[in-house]
């Protein structure tokens, strides 16, 4: 009996002839754009607090020319520089007909990135000799994933798009363009270097043109990171310090056990979100096993495609080692890349299957992926449209309640600084006041994070940390707040400086604005 999943592929060095090689990519890109526009209507009224951190930073960049969450306070807490730069540029564009609209900018960016993802997946499919079905399935598993949609506003769509572009250029053997795409990926998130290194290592065409790849990478990534190091005072953002070792903040769950936490909350939704990645991991192990058995044969899938799955698995492993917080958007990179790998590997095995038994096995796999995608769509719409809250949500208040509180606080405090209750993004966006915590006030980063970390760190960590902050002004002092905005569970005391709120995750709560004694 043949084992189709372990058979080596046909020669795919040259894509099959197609009458119009741009027609299918253009159709898929247009379809992706339409889907993204509809999905943005679904999610735009329920963005998370972290999404509004990005929107606040984009508005300050477009309106004031500052790298800051709060006007007048330079910060370096944007984990995704490219997300903020792109949102800032698009917000600046919207100022041509108004005061600047970061939310509209986010909608435009989502449409553009999803269209790019559709285009690239179609081009990858053509390179591999696959039909358009596989590109459609791969794109759908990304954009309808409830973990992705629950974090719109962050870099959750930029991540799979950036990785897919790298795979495309690696398959085509365009080293300079691969390097440029890798530089973009490093601007999306620096930890995407895991994908850069693995894809380059498993792509013979890139390994043979390392200089060109490095040149393209440096041309795109180096200017930002030099600017960040010399002008902002640290090459790596301050979130590197803020987020480290926070696993105990989420009920004792860490990155490894985070999927268990989500499964306990909603089992079938978690299966729909992680299922394609789990199948991708199975296919990855089969491919590696096949290569280990027959080392004289070529890899069962092209190296760049294998790297798509392998780097997703290694990324997950790296976050487990770092023992980081199981925020849902941290799972987007491995979940989406392993899902895309599962689809591409299934498509390759389908086209190389040699008998009906093999085809049936791969067909069942494709059917399972499609069912999981349909399940994701179900969980996207089950709570009603448009969303009042994302399916995966943990903030203290809904976006609408945070907007109400933020506007009221801004009116009450004027220019006086306010201490954040612990969630700052939506409040800062609608308050447009000086609201401070370690995400907006670098003086707090110095006092609470940087100095203590330097004191406790051993070598070589201390030297690396000092190098990262070599041009930082350690004399920065925290802003002295005049008010403290506090969150409490249950109903509040009432009055003009207290606001009741509701969260789908936490129920009824309240915020209270408390004046602080001077000095």
C-alpha positions as CSV (number, residue, x, y, z in Angstrom):
1,X,0.0,0.0,0.0
2,X,1.3,3.4,-0.9
3,X,1.7,6.1,1.8
4,X,1.0,9.3,-0.1
5,X,1.7,11.6,2.8
6,X,5.3,10.4,2.8
7,X,5.9,10.4,-1.0
8,X,8.5,12.8,-2.3
9,X,7.0,15.6,-4.5
10,X,7.2,16.0,-8.2
11,X,9.7,18.4,-9.6
12,X,8.4,21.9,-9.0
13,X,11.3,24.0,-10.1
14,X,9.2,25.6,-12.8
15,X,5.6,26.6,-12.3
16,X,3.0,25.1,-14.6
17,X,2.0,27.2,-17.6
18,X,-1.0,29.4,-16.9
19,X,-2.8,31.5,-19.5
20,X,-3.0,34.5,-17.2
21,X,-0.7,34.2,-14.2
22,X,-2.2,37.3,-12.5
23,X,-5.9,36.6,-12.8
24,X,-6.3,34.2,-9.9
25,X,-4.1,36.3,-7.6
26,X,-6.0,39.4,-8.5
27,X,-9.4,37.7,-7.8
28,X,-8.2,36.4,-4.5
29,X,-6.7,39.8,-3.5
30,X,-10.0,41.5,-4.4
31,X,-12.0,38.8,-2.4
32,X,-9.7,39.3,0.5
33,X,-10.2,43.0,0.4
34,X,-14.0,42.6,0.5
35,X,-13.8,40.1,3.3
36,X,-11.5,42.4,5.3
37,X,-13.9,45.3,4.9
38,X,-16.8,43.3,6.1
39,X,-14.8,41.9,9.0
40,X,-13.7,45.3,10.0
41,X,-17.3,46.4,10.2
42,X,-17.8,43.4,12.5
43,X,-14.9,44.1,14.9
44,X,-14.4,47.9,14.8
45,X,-16.7,48.8,17.6
46,X,-15.1,46.3,20.0
47,X,-11.4,46.8,19.7
48,X,-9.3,45.7,22.7
49,X,-7.3,48.1,24.9
50,X,-4.0,47.1,23.3
51,X,-5.4,47.9,19.9
52,X,-6.1,51.4,21.1
53,X,-2.5,51.8,22.3
54,X,-1.5,51.4,18.6
55,X,-4.2,53.8,17.5
56,X,-3.1,56.4,20.1
57,X,0.5,56.1,18.9
58,X,-0.5,56.4,15.3
59,X,-2.6,59.6,16.0
60,X,0.3,61.2,17.9
61,X,2.7,60.3,15.0
62,X,0.3,61.7,12.4
63,X,-0.8,64.8,14.3
64,X,2.1,65.8,16.4
65,X,5.1,64.0,14.8
66,X,5.8,62.2,18.1
67,X,6.6,58.6,18.9
68,X,4.2,58.5,21.9
69,X,1.0,57.2,23.3
70,X,0.3,60.4,25.1
71,X,1.0,63.8,23.5
72,X,4.2,65.2,24.9
73,X,5.6,62.0,26.5
74,X,8.0,60.1,24.2
75,X,7.6,56.4,24.6
76,X,9.1,53.3,23.1
77,X,6.5,50.7,23.9
78,X,5.3,49.9,20.3
79,X,6.2,46.2,19.8
80,X,5.3,46.5,16.1
81,X,7.0,49.6,14.6
82,X,5.6,48.9,11.2
83,X,2.0,48.7,12.5
84,X,2.3,52.1,14.1
85,X,4.2,53.6,11.1
86,X,1.6,52.3,8.6
87,X,-1.3,53.5,10.7
88,X,0.4,56.8,11.3
89,X,0.9,57.3,7.5
90,X,-2.7,56.4,6.7
91,X,-4.0,58.6,9.5
92,X,-2.0,61.4,8.0
93,X,-3.7,60.7,4.7
94,X,-7.1,61.0,6.3
95,X,-6.2,64.5,7.5
96,X,-6.6,65.6,3.9
97,X,-10.4,65.7,4.5
98,X,-10.6,65.9,8.3
99,X,-8.8,66.0,11.6
100,X,-7.3,62.5,11.1
101,X,-9.1,59.3,11.7
102,X,-6.9,56.4,13.1
103,X,-9.9,54.0,13.1
104,X,-10.5,54.6,9.4
105,X,-6.7,54.2,8.8
106,X,-6.9,50.8,10.6
107,X,-9.7,49.7,8.3
108,X,-7.7,50.7,5.2
109,X,-4.6,48.9,6.5
110,X,-6.6,45.7,7.2
111,X,-8.1,45.7,3.7
112,X,-4.7,46.3,2.1
113,X,-2.9,43.6,4.2
114,X,-5.6,41.0,3.6
115,X,-5.5,41.7,-0.1
116,X,-1.8,41.3,-0.1
117,X,-2.1,38.0,1.8
118,X,-4.6,36.7,-0.8
119,X,-2.3,37.8,-3.7
120,X,0.7,36.1,-2.2
121,X,-1.0,32.9,-1.3
122,X,-2.3,32.6,-4.8
123,X,1.3,33.2,-6.2
124,X,2.7,30.6,-3.8
125,X,0.0,28.2,-5.0
126,X,0.9,28.8,-8.6
127,X,4.6,28.3,-7.9
128,X,3.7,24.9,-6.3
129,X,1.3,23.9,-9.0
130,X,-1.7,24.1,-6.7
131,X,-5.2,25.1,-7.6
132,X,-6.9,28.3,-6.2
133,X,-8.9,26.3,-3.7
134,X,-5.8,25.8,-1.5
135,X,-5.0,29.6,-1.5
136,X,-8.6,30.4,-0.6
137,X,-8.6,27.8,2.2
138,X,-5.2,29.1,3.6
139,X,-6.4,32.7,3.6
140,X,-9.7,31.8,5.2
141,X,-8.1,29.9,8.0
142,X,-6.0,33.1,8.8
143,X,-8.5,35.9,8.5
144,X,-11.5,34.1,10.2
145,X,-9.5,32.7,13.1
146,X,-11.2,34.2,16.2
147,X,-7.8,34.8,17.9
148,X,-6.9,37.0,14.9
149,X,-10.1,38.9,14.8
150,X,-10.1,39.4,18.6
151,X,-6.9,41.3,18.3
152,X,-7.5,43.5,15.2
153,X,-5.6,46.7,15.7
154,X,-2.5,44.9,16.7
155,X,-0.1,43.4,14.1
156,X,-2.1,40.1,13.8
157,X,-2.7,40.4,10.0
158,X,0.7,41.8,9.3
159,X,2.4,38.7,10.8
160,X,1.0,36.0,8.4
161,X,1.3,38.4,5.5
162,X,4.9,39.2,6.2
163,X,5.8,35.5,6.6
164,X,3.9,34.5,3.5
165,X,5.8,37.2,1.4
166,X,9.1,35.8,2.6
167,X,8.1,32.2,1.6
168,X,7.0,33.5,-1.8
169,X,10.3,35.3,-2.5
170,X,12.3,32.3,-1.2
171,X,10.4,29.9,-3.5
172,X,11.1,32.3,-6.4
173,X,14.8,32.5,-5.4
174,X,14.8,36.3,-5.3
175,X,17.3,36.9,-2.5
176,X,17.3,40.7,-2.4
177,X,13.5,40.8,-2.3
178,X,13.5,38.1,0.3
179,X,15.9,40.2,2.4
180,X,13.7,43.3,2.0
181,X,10.6,41.2,3.1
182,X,12.6,39.9,6.1
183,X,13.4,43.4,7.0
184,X,9.7,44.3,6.9
185,X,9.0,41.2,9.1
186,X,11.6,42.5,11.6
187,X,9.6,45.7,11.7
188,X,6.3,43.9,12.2
189,X,7.8,42.1,15.2
190,X,11.4,41.6,16.0
191,X,10.7,38.0,17.2
192,X,9.7,37.1,13.6
193,X,13.5,36.8,13.0
194,X,12.8,33.1,13.9
195,X,10.9,32.8,10.7
196,X,13.6,34.8,8.7
197,X,16.4,32.5,9.8
198,X,14.6,29.2,9.3
199,X,13.2,30.1,5.9
200,X,16.6,31.4,4.7
201,X,18.3,28.3,6.1
202,X,16.0,25.9,4.3
203,X,15.9,27.7,1.0
204,X,18.9,26.8,-1.2
205,X,18.5,29.9,-3.4
206,X,18.6,32.2,-0.4
207,X,21.6,30.4,1.2
208,X,23.5,30.8,-2.1
209,X,22.8,34.6,-2.2
210,X,23.4,35.6,1.4
211,X,25.0,38.9,0.6
212,X,22.0,40.0,-1.5
213,X,19.6,38.9,1.2
214,X,21.5,40.7,4.0
215,X,21.6,43.8,1.8
216,X,17.9,43.8,1.4
217,X,17.3,43.2,5.1
218,X,19.7,46.0,6.2
219,X,18.2,48.5,3.8
220,X,14.7,48.0,5.3
221,X,15.3,47.2,9.0
222,X,18.5,49.1,9.9
223,X,17.2,52.7,9.5
224,X,14.4,52.1,12.1
225,X,16.4,50.2,14.7
226,X,19.3,52.8,14.4
227,X,16.7,55.6,14.9
228,X,15.2,53.8,17.8
229,X,18.6,53.2,19.5
230,X,20.0,56.6,19.0
231,X,16.9,58.9,19.2
232,X,14.4,56.9,21.3
233,X,17.2,55.6,23.5
234,X,16.7,51.8,23.0
235,X,16.9,49.6,20.0
236,X,14.4,47.1,21.5
237,X,11.2,48.6,22.8
238,X,10.6,48.9,26.6
239,X,7.9,46.2,26.3
240,X,10.8,43.8,26.4
241,X,11.2,44.8,30.0
242,X,7.6,45.3,30.9
243,X,6.2,42.0,29.5
244,X,9.0,39.7,30.7
245,X,8.0,37.1,33.4
246,X,4.3,38.1,33.6
247,X,2.9,34.6,33.4
248,X,1.6,34.8,37.0
249,X,-0.6,37.7,35.9
250,X,-3.0,35.4,34.1
251,X,-4.2,33.0,36.7
252,X,-0.9,31.1,36.8
253,X,-1.1,30.0,33.2
254,X,1.9,30.5,31.0
255,X,2.4,30.3,27.2
256,X,2.7,26.5,27.2
257,X,-0.5,26.0,29.2
258,X,-2.4,29.0,27.7
259,X,-4.3,26.8,25.2
260,X,-5.6,24.8,28.1
261,X,-6.9,28.0,29.7
262,X,-8.7,28.9,26.4
263,X,-10.0,25.4,26.0
264,X,-11.5,25.5,29.5
265,X,-13.3,28.7,28.6
266,X,-14.7,27.5,25.3
267,X,-13.5,24.1,24.1
268,X,-14.9,24.1,20.5
269,X,-13.9,27.6,19.7
270,X,-10.3,26.8,20.9
271,X,-10.4,23.7,18.7
272,X,-11.5,25.8,15.7
273,X,-8.7,28.3,16.3
274,X,-5.9,25.9,17.1
275,X,-7.0,22.8,15.1
276,X,-5.5,23.8,11.7
277,X,-2.1,24.5,13.5
278,X,-2.3,21.1,15.2
279,X,-2.9,19.4,11.9
280,X,0.0,21.4,10.5
281,X,2.2,20.1,13.2
282,X,1.2,16.6,12.4
283,X,2.1,17.1,8.7
284,X,5.4,18.8,9.7
285,X,6.3,15.7,11.7
286,X,5.4,13.4,8.8
287,X,7.5,15.5,6.4
288,X,10.5,15.4,8.8
289,X,10.0,11.7,9.3
290,X,9.9,11.1,5.6
291,X,13.1,13.1,5.1
292,X,14.8,11.2,8.0
293,X,13.9,7.8,6.4
294,X,15.1,8.8,2.9
295,X,17.9,11.3,3.2
296,X,19.0,10.8,-0.4
297,X,15.6,12.0,-1.6
298,X,14.6,15.7,-1.7
299,X,12.5,17.1,1.0
300,X,8.8,16.0,0.7
301,X,7.8,19.6,0.4
302,X,10.0,22.6,-0.8
303,X,12.3,23.9,1.9
304,X,10.7,27.3,2.2
305,X,7.3,25.7,2.7
306,X,8.7,23.3,5.3
307,X,10.3,26.3,7.0
308,X,6.9,27.9,7.2
309,X,5.7,25.1,9.5
310,X,9.0,24.5,11.3
311,X,9.5,28.1,12.2
312,X,5.9,28.3,13.5
313,X,6.7,25.4,15.8
314,X,10.0,26.8,16.9
315,X,8.4,30.2,17.6
316,X,6.0,28.5,19.9
317,X,8.9,26.7,21.6
318,X,10.8,29.9,22.1
319,X,7.9,31.6,23.8
320,X,7.5,28.6,26.1
321,X,11.2,28.9,27.1
322,X,10.7,32.7,27.7
323,X,7.7,31.8,30.0
324,X,5.7,34.7,28.8
325,X,2.1,35.7,29.2
326,X,-0.6,33.7,27.3
327,X,-2.2,36.7,25.7
328,X,-4.3,35.5,22.8
329,X,-2.5,37.6,20.2
330,X,0.8,36.0,21.1
331,X,-0.5,32.7,19.6
332,X,-1.3,34.3,16.2
333,X,2.2,33.8,14.7
334,X,2.4,30.0,15.3
335,X,-1.4,29.4,14.8
336,X,-1.5,31.2,11.4
337,X,1.8,30.0,10.0
338,X,1.2,26.4,10.9
339,X,-2.3,26.6,9.4
340,X,-0.9,28.0,6.1
341,X,1.7,25.2,6.2
342,X,-1.0,22.6,6.7
343,X,-3.0,23.8,3.7
344,X,0.1,24.1,1.4
345,X,1.4,20.7,2.5
346,X,-2.0,19.1,2.0
347,X,-2.2,20.7,-1.5
348,X,1.2,19.4,-2.4
349,X,0.4,15.9,-1.2
350,X,-2.9,16.0,-3.1
351,X,-1.2,16.8,-6.4
352,X,1.5,14.1,-5.9
353,X,-0.8,11.3,-4.6
354,X,-0.5,8.2,-6.7
355,X,-3.7,6.3,-6.0
356,X,-7.2,6.8,-4.7
357,X,-6.4,5.8,-1.2
358,X,-3.8,8.6,-0.9
359,X,-6.2,11.0,-2.4
360,X,-8.9,10.0,0.0
361,X,-6.6,10.5,2.9
362,X,-5.5,14.0,1.8
363,X,-9.1,14.8,0.9
364,X,-10.2,14.0,4.4
365,X,-7.4,16.2,5.7
366,X,-8.6,19.1,3.5
367,X,-12.1,18.5,4.6
368,X,-11.1,18.6,8.2
369,X,-9.3,21.9,7.6
370,X,-12.4,23.3,5.9
371,X,-14.7,22.2,8.8
372,X,-12.4,23.9,11.2
373,X,-12.5,27.0,9.1
374,X,-16.3,26.8,9.1
375,X,-16.3,26.4,12.9
376,X,-14.2,29.5,13.2
377,X,-16.7,31.5,11.2
378,X,-19.5,30.1,13.4
379,X,-17.8,31.3,16.5
380,X,-17.1,34.7,14.9
381,X,-20.9,35.3,14.3
382,X,-22.6,33.4,17.2
383,X,-22.6,36.4,19.5
384,X,-24.3,38.7,16.9
385,X,-23.0,41.3,14.5
386,X,-21.4,43.7,14.8
387,X,-19.5,42.6,17.9
388,X,-20.1,44.2,21.2
389,X,-17.0,42.4,22.5
390,X,-14.5,40.1,20.9
391,X,-14.9,36.3,21.4
392,X,-11.5,36.3,23.3
393,X,-11.6,39.3,25.6
394,X,-10.2,40.2,29.0
395,X,-10.4,43.9,29.5
396,X,-12.1,45.6,32.4
397,X,-14.6,47.4,30.3
398,X,-16.1,47.3,26.8
399,X,-14.7,49.7,24.2
400,X,-17.9,51.7,24.4
401,X,-17.7,52.1,28.2
402,X,-14.0,52.9,28.0
403,X,-14.9,55.6,25.5
404,X,-17.5,57.1,27.8
405,X,-15.2,57.1,30.8
406,X,-12.2,58.4,28.8
407,X,-14.2,61.4,27.4
408,X,-15.5,62.2,30.9
409,X,-12.1,62.0,32.5
410,X,-10.6,64.2,29.8
411,X,-13.2,66.9,30.5
412,X,-12.7,66.7,34.3
413,X,-8.9,66.7,34.5
414,X,-7.9,69.0,31.6
415,X,-4.1,69.2,31.4
416,X,-3.5,67.6,34.9
417,X,-1.8,64.2,34.7
418,X,-3.8,61.0,35.6
419,X,-2.4,57.7,36.8
420,X,-3.7,54.9,34.6
421,X,-5.7,52.1,36.3
422,X,-3.6,49.5,34.5
423,X,-5.3,49.5,31.1
424,X,-4.4,52.7,29.2
425,X,-5.0,52.4,25.5
426,X,-8.7,53.2,25.1
427,X,-8.7,55.7,27.9
428,X,-5.7,57.5,26.4
429,X,-7.3,57.6,22.9
430,X,-10.6,59.1,24.0
431,X,-9.3,61.1,27.0
432,X,-6.6,62.9,25.0
433,X,-5.2,63.9,28.4
434,X,-1.9,63.1,30.2
435,X,-2.7,59.6,31.4
436,X,0.4,57.8,32.6
437,X,1.7,54.3,33.3
438,X,4.9,52.5,32.2
439,X,3.5,52.3,28.6
440,X,3.4,56.0,28.3
441,X,5.8,57.4,30.9
442,X,9.4,56.3,30.4
443,X,10.3,57.7,33.8
444,X,8.3,54.8,35.3
445,X,10.2,52.4,33.1
446,X,13.5,53.7,34.5
447,X,12.3,53.6,38.1
448,X,10.3,50.4,38.1
449,X,11.9,48.2,35.4
450,X,15.3,49.3,34.0
451,X,17.2,50.2,37.2
452,X,16.0,47.1,39.2
453,X,16.7,44.8,36.2
454,X,20.2,46.1,35.8
455,X,20.8,45.6,39.5
456,X,19.6,42.0,39.5
457,X,20.9,40.9,36.1
458,X,24.0,38.7,35.7
459,X,26.5,38.8,32.8
460,X,26.1,38.8,29.9
461,X,22.5,40.0,30.3
462,X,23.6,43.2,32.1
463,X,26.0,44.2,29.4
464,X,23.4,43.5,26.7
465,X,20.8,45.5,28.6
466,X,23.2,48.4,29.0
467,X,24.0,48.3,25.3
468,X,20.4,48.4,24.3
469,X,19.9,51.5,26.5
470,X,23.3,53.0,25.7
471,X,21.8,56.3,24.5
472,X,19.0,56.5,27.0
473,X,18.6,59.3,29.4
474,X,18.5,57.6,32.9
475,X,17.7,61.0,34.5
476,X,14.1,60.8,33.3
477,X,11.8,61.1,36.3
478,X,8.2,59.8,36.4
479,X,5.3,62.2,35.8
480,X,3.7,63.3,39.1
481,X,0.0,62.5,38.7
482,X,-2.7,64.8,40.1
483,X,-5.4,62.2,39.9
484,X,-5.6,58.4,40.2
485,X,-8.1,56.5,38.1
486,X,-9.0,53.3,39.9
487,X,-10.9,50.2,38.9
488,X,-13.0,48.2,41.2
489,X,-15.4,45.2,40.8
490,X,-19.1,45.6,41.2
491,X,-21.1,48.8,41.3
492,X,-19.4,52.1,42.2
493,X,-20.2,54.8,44.8
494,X,-21.9,57.0,42.2
495,X,-21.3,60.7,41.7
496,X,-19.7,62.8,39.0
497,X,-16.3,61.1,39.4
498,X,-17.4,57.5,39.3
499,X,-18.5,55.5,36.3
500,X,-20.1,52.1,36.1
501,X,-18.9,49.8,33.3
502,X,-19.4,46.3,32.0
503,X,-17.1,43.7,30.5
504,X,-18.1,40.5,28.8
505,X,-15.1,38.9,30.6
506,X,-15.4,40.5,34.1
507,X,-19.0,41.6,34.5
508,X,-20.0,44.9,36.2
509,X,-17.2,47.1,37.5
510,X,-16.6,50.8,38.1
511,X,-13.9,53.4,37.7
512,X,-13.4,56.2,40.3
513,X,-11.3,59.3,39.7
514,X,-9.5,60.2,43.0
515,X,-7.6,63.5,43.4
516,X,-4.1,63.1,44.8
517,X,-2.4,65.4,47.3
518,X,0.3,67.6,45.8
519,X,3.9,66.4,46.2
